[in-house]
Amino acid sequence: MSDATTRFFADLGSIDHHPLLAKASGSLRFELSEGQAVERWRVEVRKGDVAVSHKAGVADCVLRTSQSLFDKLATGRENAMASVLRGALVVEGNIDLLLAFQRILPSPPRLPDLPVLLDLLA
């Protein structure tokens, strides 16, 4: 189990209502593989109300990927839709839920300002 993934889902579960998910309703099941092990997370969304668990079962949207890729998604170092297009993140079911969920994933880390970057390269 990854610290970044655990922290992401713990933080998400600590928020009863997420305004960015106010127009979304449904369940997402994340299947994160590392070798032969598969860790499952379930997110239930009802018009912004969010519940996180490890429950299995049928979900409106099932996402399968590696643990390492989800760590990157959870820290803003990777984009979910770009991962889908590359085939690194497999989605079954209601992709609209993934589009809504992507809104709550962290933004990419901010790059240094150009003058700072040029100083670093000099």
C-alpha positions in Angstrom: 0.0 0.0 0.0 1.4 3.4 -1.0 1.6 6.4 1.3 0.5 8.8 -1.5 -2.5 6.6 -2.4 -3.5 6.0 1.2 -3.1 9.7 2.0 -5.2 10.7 -1.1 -8.1 8.4 -0.2 -7.9 9.2 3.5 -8.1 13.0 2.7 -10.9 12.4 0.3 -12.8 10.3 2.9 -12.4 13.0 5.5 -14.5 15.4 3.4 -18.2 14.7 3.7 -19.1 17.0 0.7 -16.8 17.9 -2.2 -18.2 20.9 -4.2 -16.3 19.8 -7.3 -18.4 16.6 -7.4 -21.7 18.4 -6.8 -23.1 17.3 -10.2 -21.8 13.7 -10.0 -23.5 10.6 -8.6 -22.3 7.0 -8.8 -19.7 4.6 -7.5 -16.1 4.2 -8.6 -13.9 1.1 -7.8 -10.2 1.5 -8.2 -8.2 -1.7 -8.6 -4.5 -0.9 -8.1 -2.0 -3.7 -8.8 1.5 -4.2 -7.6 2.8 -7.5 -8.8 0.2 -10.1 -8.0 -1.4 -8.0 -5.2 -4.5 -5.9 -6.0 -5.6 -3.2 -3.6 -9.2 -2.0 -4.0 -10.7 1.4 -3.1 -14.3 2.3 -3.5 -15.6 5.9 -3.8 -19.3 6.5 -3.5 -20.4 10.0 -4.8 -23.9 11.4 -4.4 -24.2 14.9 -5.6 -20.9 15.9 -3.9 -21.3 13.7 -0.8 -18.4 11.3 -0.7 -17.7 8.0 1.1 -14.5 6.1 0.7 -14.0 2.4 1.6 -12.3 -0.9 0.6 -15.7 -2.5 -0.3 -15.8 -4.7 -3.3 -18.8 -5.3 -5.5 -20.4 -3.8 -8.6 -19.5 -0.2 -9.4 -20.7 2.3 -12.0 -17.1 2.9 -13.1 -14.2 0.5 -12.6 -10.6 1.8 -13.0 -7.6 -0.5 -13.2 -4.0 0.6 -13.1 -0.7 0.0 -11.4 -0.1 1.3 -7.9 2.8 3.4 -9.1 0.7 5.2 -11.8 -2.1 5.9 -9.2 0.6 7.4 -6.9 1.5 9.8 -9.7 -2.2 10.6 -10.3 -2.7 11.2 -6.5 0.3 13.6 -6.4 -0.5 15.5 -9.6 2.5 14.1 -11.6 0.2 12.3 -14.1 -3.1 13.1 -15.8 -5.9 10.6 -15.7 -7.2 11.1 -19.2 -3.7 11.0 -20.7 -3.2 7.7 -18.9 -6.5 6.4 -20.4 -5.4 7.4 -23.9 -2.0 5.6 -23.4 -3.8 2.5 -22.1 -2.1 2.7 -18.7 -5.4 3.4 -17.0 -8.3 1.0 -18.0 -11.8 2.3 -17.5 -15.0 0.2 -17.6 -18.4 1.6 -17.3 -19.4 5.3 -16.9 -16.4 7.3 -18.0 -18.3 10.5 -17.0 -17.6 9.6 -13.4 -13.8 9.5 -14.2 -14.1 12.9 -15.8 -15.8 14.3 -12.7 -13.3 12.5 -10.4 -10.4 13.9 -12.3 -11.4 17.4 -11.1 -10.4 16.5 -7.6 -7.0 15.0 -8.4 -4.2 17.4 -7.6 -2.8 19.8 -10.2 0.7 19.2 -11.5 3.5 20.5 -9.4 4.3 24.1 -10.2 7.4 24.7 -12.2 9.9 27.4 -11.1 9.6 30.8 -12.8 11.7 31.1 -15.9 14.4 33.4 -14.4 14.8 30.9 -11.5 15.0 28.0 -14.0 17.6 29.8 -16.1 19.7 30.5 -13.0 19.5 26.8 -12.1 20.7 25.8 -15.6 23.6 28.4 -15.6 
